Amino acid sequence: MIPIIHMSADLGTLAPAMDRRGIVELGKDFWLRHKETVTRFWDSIAEFLNSLEVKGSKIYQDGLIADGEMGIRIVEEGVKEGSKNYEIISGLLKRGASLVKTEDLSLVKKEYDSLSKIVRSKSSGGKMISSLRYKLLQGKLLKERDDFIAKRIDETLGDGEVGILFIGAYHDVIPKLPQDIEIREVKKAEKVREYQKLLSNPRRDEGRFKQLTEYLVS
């Protein structure tokens, strides 16, 4: 299991607005340092996966609503946009791994639409209202997505097979999986979550933040 830290390239049309928001809230220098950390995080993930034999493995990806030809097109489009996540998956597919539809389109669309309203709000009042609406929806929506992802893995991962799950750090899929599936975390999701929380906290413990940054890129 690989907890995801999204790059701007993963956010599609929301990327410019997210970058602007990051610069306003965190300052340009700090935001650029964060983006460099995310790039180095993905480099470390790529280096680890390149050391493994992945032929026959099944790839499960946060937000992936299709497999087959459509799924491959989604991956290729992500690579063109500069997504390190999808670049890694593309490399795994070329080495003999296969892509598995991981998510339900309607649930992914609900979350995207909610986030879009927050990021694109031009007034502080509108952003606050959109954020409150999203927080009310988030818990239920995340649970529904996790239930669907766990069911997909259970249905498609056979005895003796290896699955590689790329999933947002705030998801909680692991407890929902059958107990006979052995789980290995490439990076600890709780540390990724802690990094993300400190990132947006103006009173962050800089020493701890530095430790987490070093962990992510190691």
LUMLO-498990 format. One record per residue: residue in three letters; z, y, x of N, C-alpha, C in turn. Coordinates in steps of 0.2 Angstrom, whole numbers, padded with zeros to 4 digits, always signed. Last residue first. Example, Ala and Ser with C-alpha at 12.3 -4.5 7.8 and 13.67 -1.06 7.14 Angstrom:
2
SER+0035-0011+0064+0036-0005+0068+0039+0000+0064 ALA+0039-0028+0066+0039-0022+0062+0039-0016+0066 
This chain:
218
SER+0009+0049+0065+0010+0044+0070+0006+0038+0068 VAL+0009+0058+0055+0003+0058+0059+0004+0053+0064 LEU+0021+0057+0048+0015+0056+0044+0009+0055+0049 TYR+0031+0059+0058+0030+0053+0055+0023+0052+0052 GLU+0029+0073+0060+0027+0068+0065+0027+0061+0063 THR+0033+0078+0047+0026+0079+0050+0024+0074+0055 LEU+0046+0074+0048+0042+0071+0043+0034+0072+0045 GLN+0051+0082+0058+0051+0075+0058+0047+0071+0054 LYS+0048+0095+0052+0045+0093+0058+0045+0085+0059 PHE+0057+0094+0041+0050+0095+0040+0046+0093+0046 ARG+0069+0094+0048+0067+0088+0044+0060+0088+0043 GLY+0068+0107+0053+0069+0102+0058+0067+0095+0054 GLU+0068+0116+0042+0062+0115+0047+0062+0109+0051 ASP+0072+0113+0026+0075+0112+0033+0069+0111+0038 ARG+0066+0126+0015+0065+0120+0018+0069+0119+0025 ARG+0065+0137+0006+0071+0136+0010+0071+0129+0014 PRO+0053+0136+0000+0054+0141+0005+0060+0141+0009 ASN+0045+0121-0003+0052+0124-0004+0052+0129+0002 SER+0033+0114-0002+0033+0119-0007+0040+0123-0007 LEU+0037+0105+0008+0031+0109+0009+0031+0115+0004 LEU+0047+0097+0002+0049+0102+0007+0043+0107+0008 LYS+0039+0089-0006+0044+0093-0009+0046+0098-0004 GLN+0031+0082+0004+0027+0086-0001+0032+0091-0004 TYR+0041+0075+0011+0036+0080+0014+0033+0085+0009 GLU+0045+0066+0001+0050+0071+0004+0046+0077+0007 ARG+0034+0059-0001+0036+0063-0007+0041+0068-0004 VAL+0033+0052+0011+0028+0056+0009+0030+0061+0004 LYS+0045+0045+0010+0044+0050+0015+0039+0055+0014 GLU+0042+0036+0000+0048+0041-0001+0048+0047+0004 ALA+0032+0028+0005+0031+0033-0001+0036+0038-0001 LYS+0029+0025+0021+0034+0025+0016+0033+0030+0011 LYS+0014+0017+0025+0018+0023+0026+0023+0023+0020 VAL+0011+0004+0022+0008+0007+0028+0012+0013+0030 GLU+0020-0008+0015+0019-0001+0014+0017+0001+0021 ARG+0017-0023+0007+0018-0020+0013+0016-0013+0013 ILE+0022-0036-0004+0020-0029-0003+0022-0027+0004 GLU+0016-0051-0011+0020-0048-0006+0017-0041-0004 ILE+0018-0056-0027+0013-0052-0023+0018-0049-0018 ASP+0027-0062-0036+0024-0066-0031+0019-0063-0026 GLN+0031-0053-0045+0035-0054-0039+0032-0058-0034 PRO+0018-0042-0051+0021-0048-0051+0025-0049-0044 LEU+0022-0024-0052+0018-0029-0050+0022-0036-0050 LYS+0031-0014-0054+0027-0016-0060+0023-0022-0058 PRO+0036-0009-0042+0040-0012-0047+0037-0016-0053 ILE+0023-0002-0038+0026-0008-0035+0031-0012-0039 VAL+0020+0010-0044+0016+0004-0046+0020-0002-0044 ASP+0023+0024-0046+0028+0019-0045+0025+0012-0048 HIS+0017+0040-0039+0016+0034-0043+0022+0029-0041 TYR+0019+0049-0029+0023+0049-0035+0022+0044-0040 ALA+0009+0046-0019+0016+0045-0018+0020+0045-0023 GLY-0006+0038-0025-0002+0044-0024+0005+0043-0024 ILE-0014+0025-0016-0011+0027-0022-0006+0034-0021 PHE-0023+0012-0012-0022+0019-0010-0020+0022-0016 LEU-0021-0005-0008-0020+0000-0013-0019+0007-0010 ILE-0029-0019-0005-0027-0013-0001-0027-0007-0007 GLY-0025-0036-0006-0027-0030-0009-0025-0024-0005 VAL-0030-0053-0002-0027-0047+0000-0030-0041-0003 GLU-0027-0069-0009-0031-0063-0008-0027-0057-0006 GLY-0019-0079-0013-0021-0079-0006-0025-0073-0005 ASP-0024-0078-0030-0020-0082-0025-0023-0081-0018 GLY-0033-0063-0034-0031-0070-0034-0026-0072-0029 LEU-0032-0048-0043-0031-0051-0036-0028-0058-0037 THR-0035-0045-0056-0040-0046-0052-0039-0049-0045 GLU-0023-0044-0064-0029-0047-0067-0034-0049-0062 ASP-0015-0036-0056-0013-0043-0058-0018-0047-0060 ILE-0022-0024-0055-0021-0028-0049-0019-0035-0051 ARG-0022-0021-0069-0028-0022-0065-0027-0026-0059 LYS-0008-0019-0070-0011-0024-0074-0018-0026-0071 ALA-0006-0008-0062-0002-0014-0060-0006-0020-0064 ILE-0014+0002-0069-0015+0000-0062-0012-0007-0060 PHE-0007+0003-0081-0014+0001-0081-0016-0002-0074 ASP+0006+0008-0077+0005+0001-0081-0002-0001-0080 ASP+0002+0020-0071+0005+0015-0067+0004+0008-0070 ARG-0002+0027-0083-0007+0025-0077-0005+0020-0073 GLU+0009+0028-0090+0004+0024-0093-0001+0022-0087 LYS+0017+0035-0081+0019+0028-0082+0013+0024-0085 LEU+0010+0047-0081+0011+0043-0075+0013+0036-0076 LEU+0012+0051-0094+0005+0050-0092+0005+0045-0085 LYS+0026+0053-0095+0023+0048-0099+0016+0046-0096 GLY+0027+0063-0085+0031+0057-0084+0028+0052-0088 GLN+0018+0074-0089+0017+0071-0083+0021+0064-0083 LEU+0021+0082-0100+0016+0076-0101+0016+0072-0095 LEU+0029+0092-0096+0031+0088-0102+0027+0081-0103 LYS+0022+0097-0085+0028+0093-0084+0031+0089-0090 TYR+0011+0103-0093+0010+0097-0088+0016+0093-0087 ARG+0018+0113-0099+0015+0108-0103+0013+0102-0099 LEU+0022+0120-0088+0027+0117-0092+0024+0112-0096 SER+0010+0124-0083+0014+0120-0078+0020+0117-0083 SER+0005+0133-0093+0002+0127-0091+0006+0122-0087 ILE+0015+0143-0092+0014+0139-0098+0011+0132-0097 MET+0013+0148-0079+0019+0145-0081+0019+0140-0087 LYS+0000+0152-0080+0001+0147-0075+0008+0144-0077 GLY+0001+0163-0089-0003+0157-0091-0001+0151-0086 GLY+0010+0171-0081+0012+0168-0087+0008+0162-0089 SER+0002+0174-0070+0008+0171-0069+0010+0167-0075 SER-0016+0172-0073-0010+0176-0074-0004+0171-0072 LYS-0026+0163-0071-0027+0169-0068-0020+0173-0068 SER-0027+0145-0069-0024+0151-0073-0024+0157-0068 ARG-0032+0135-0061-0036+0140-0063-0033+0146-0067 VAL-0021+0126-0060-0024+0129-0054-0028+0135-0056 ILE-0018+0123-0073-0013+0126-0069-0016+0130-0063 LYS-0030+0117-0078-0027+0123-0082-0022+0127-0077 SER-0030+0106-0069-0036+0111-0069-0033+0118-0072 LEU-0020+0098-0074-0020+0101-0067-0025+0107-0067 SER-0026+0094-0086-0019+0097-0086-0018+0101-0079 ASP-0037+0087-0082-0038+0093-0087-0031+0097-0086 TYR-0032+0077-0075-0036+0082-0072-0037+0088-0076 GLU-0025+0070-0085-0021+0073-0079-0025+0078-0076 LYS-0035+0066-0093-0030+0070-0096-0026+0073-0090 LYS-0043+0058-0085-0046+0064-0087-0040+0069-0090 VAL-0035+0047-0083-0037+0051-0077-0039+0058-0079 LEU-0035+0042-0096-0029+0044-0093-0030+0048-0087 SER-0049+0039-0098-0046+0043-0102-0039+0046-0099 LEU-0052+0029-0088-0055+0035-0087-0051+0040-0092 ASP-0040+0020-0079-0043+0021-0085-0045+0028-0086 GLU-0042+0012-0062-0039+0017-0067-0043+0017-0074 THR-0049+0003-0054-0042+0004-0054-0039+0007-0060 LYS-0062-0008-0050-0060-0002-0054-0052-0002-0055 VAL-0063-0012-0033-0061-0014-0039-0059-0008-0044 LEU-0074-0016-0020-0071-0011-0023-0069-0014-0030 SER-0071-0027-0005-0075-0025-0011-0071-0020-0015 ALA-0075-0028+0013-0071-0027+0007-0075-0026+0001 GLY-0085-0028+0023-0084-0034+0019-0079-0034+0014 ARG-0087-0017+0030-0084-0022+0034-0083-0028+0030 LYS-0091-0008+0021-0096-0010+0025-0094-0016+0030 LEU-0078-0005+0015-0084-0009+0011-0089-0012+0016 LEU-0072+0002+0025-0069-0005+0023-0075-0009+0019 GLY-0080+0014+0025-0080+0009+0031-0077+0002+0029 SER-0076+0018+0012-0083+0017+0014-0084+0012+0020 ILE-0063+0021+0014-0065+0016+0010-0072+0014+0011 ILE-0064+0032+0023-0061+0026+0025-0063+0020+0021 GLU-0070+0041+0015-0073+0039+0021-0071+0032+0024 TYR-0060+0043+0005-0066+0039+0003-0070+0037+0009 ASN-0051+0050+0014-0049+0044+0010-0055+0040+0008 LYS-0058+0061+0018-0056+0056+0023-0054+0049+0019 SER-0071+0069+0010-0064+0066+0009-0063+0060+0014 GLY-0083+0077+0010-0078+0077+0016-0071+0074+0015 GLU-0092+0075+0001-0088+0081+0000-0083+0082+0006 LYS-0097+0063+0005-0102+0069+0006-0097+0075+0005 VAL-0087+0054+0001-0088+0055+0008-0092+0061+0009 GLY-0088+0056-0013-0082+0058-0010-0083+0059-0002 GLU-0101+0049-0015-0100+0056-0016-0094+0059-0013 GLU-0097+0036-0011-0102+0040-0007-0102+0047-0008 VAL-0088+0033-0022-0086+0033-0015-0090+0037-0011 ILE-0097+0034-0033-0091+0038-0033-0088+0039-0025 ARG-0106+0024-0029-0108+0031-0030-0102+0036-0029 ILE-0097+0013-0031-0099+0014-0024-0102+0021-0024 GLY-0095+0013-0045-0089+0014-0040-0092+0016-0033 MET-0108+0010-0049-0105+0017-0051-0099+0018-0046 GLU-0110-0003-0044-0114+0003-0042-0111+0009-0043 GLY-0093-0008-0045-0100-0010-0045-0104-0004-0042 ASP-0081+0001-0054-0083-0002-0048-0090-0003-0048 ALA-0071+0016-0059-0077+0011-0060-0077+0007-0053 ILE-0062+0025-0057-0063+0023-0064-0068+0018-0065 LEU-0049+0029-0046-0056+0026-0047-0057+0023-0053 GLY-0036+0035-0045-0042+0039-0049-0048+0035-0049 ASP-0032+0026-0031-0030+0031-0036-0036+0035-0039 GLN-0040+0010-0028-0040+0017-0027-0038+0022-0032 TYR-0041-0005-0021-0039-0002-0027-0037+0006-0025 ILE-0051-0017-0014-0049-0010-0013-0047-0008-0020 LYS-0048-0033-0007-0050-0029-0013-0047-0022-0012 SER-0056-0043+0007-0050-0039+0004-0053-0035-0002 GLY-0067-0048+0013-0064-0052+0007-0058-0048+0004 LYS-0062-0041+0029-0067-0045+0025-0064-0049+0019 VAL-0053-0035+0037-0053-0034+0030-0058-0037+0026 GLU-0043-0036+0050-0048-0040+0047-0048-0039+0040 LEU-0037-0021+0058-0036-0027+0053-0043-0030+0052 SER-0039-0009+0064-0036-0014+0068-0036-0021+0064 ASN-0043+0000+0055-0048-0002+0059-0046-0008+0064 LEU-0031+0003+0049-0035-0001+0045-0041-0004+0050 PHE-0026+0012+0059-0022+0006+0058-0027+0001+0054 GLU-0035+0023+0059-0034+0019+0065-0031+0012+0064 ALA-0034+0027+0046-0040+0024+0048-0039+0020+0054 ILE-0021+0033+0047-0022+0027+0042-0029+0023+0044 SER-0023+0043+0056-0018+0037+0058-0019+0031+0053 ASP-0032+0051+0049-0034+0048+0055-0030+0042+0057 TRP-0023+0055+0039-0029+0050+0037-0032+0047+0043 PHE-0015+0063+0047-0012+0058+0043-0017+0053+0041 ARG-0024+0073+0051-0021+0068+0056-0018+0062+0052 THR-0026+0079+0038-0032+0077+0042-0029+0071+0047 VAL-0013+0084+0036-0016+0079+0031-0022+0076+0035 THR-0011+0093+0046-0007+0087+0046-0010+0082+0041 GLU-0021+0103+0043-0021+0099+0049-0017+0093+0049 LYS-0015+0107+0031-0021+0104+0031-0023+0100+0037 HIS-0003+0113+0037-0002+0108+0032-0009+0104+0032 ARG-0009+0124+0044-0005+0118+0047-0004+0112+0043 LEU-0014+0131+0033-0019+0128+0038-0015+0122+0042 TRP-0002+0135+0027-0007+0131+0024-0012+0127+0028 PHE+0003+0143+0038+0007+0137+0036+0002+0132+0032 ASP-0007+0153+0038-0005+0149+0044-0002+0143+0042 LYS-0006+0159+0025-0012+0156+0027-0011+0151+0033 GLY+0007+0155+0013+0004+0159+0019-0001+0155+0022 LEU+0011+0149+0002+0014+0146+0008+0012+0151+0014 GLU+0005+0155-0009+0012+0153-0010+0015+0151-0003 VAL-0008+0159-0005-0004+0164-0008+0003+0161-0008 ILE-0013+0146+0000-0012+0152+0004-0008+0157+0002 GLY-0013+0138-0012-0009+0137-0006-0008+0142-0001 ARG-0022+0145-0020-0015+0145-0022-0011+0143-0016 ARG-0034+0143-0012-0031+0150-0013-0024+0150-0015 ASP-0035+0129-0013-0034+0132-0007-0031+0139-0007 MET-0037+0128-0027-0031+0125-0024-0029+0128-0017 ALA-0049+0134-0029-0043+0137-0032-0037+0134-0029 PRO-0057+0125-0021-0056+0132-0019-0050+0135-0022 ALA-0054+0112-0028-0053+0113-0021-0052+0120-0019 LEU-0059+0109-0041-0053+0112-0040-0051+0114-0033 THR-0070+0101-0039-0071+0108-0041-0065+0112-0041 GLY-0062+0090-0029-0068+0092-0032-0069+0099-0033 LEU-0052+0085-0022-0050+0088-0028-0056+0091-0031 ASP-0054+0080-0009-0053+0075-0014-0052+0078-0021 ALA-0055+0091-0001-0061+0088-0003-0060+0083-0008 SER-0041+0094+0002-0045+0098-0003-0051+0095-0005 MET-0033+0078+0001-0036+0084+0005-0039+0088+0000 HIS-0018+0070-0004-0024+0073-0005-0026+0078-0001 ILE-0010+0057+0002-0009+0064+0002-0016+0067+0002 ILE-0005+0041-0004-0010+0046-0003-0007+0053-0002 PRO+0002+0027+0003+0003+0032-0001-0002+0038+0001 ILE-0005+0011+0003-0005+0017+0007-0004+0023+0002 MET+0000-0006+0004+0000+0000+0000+0000+0006+0004 
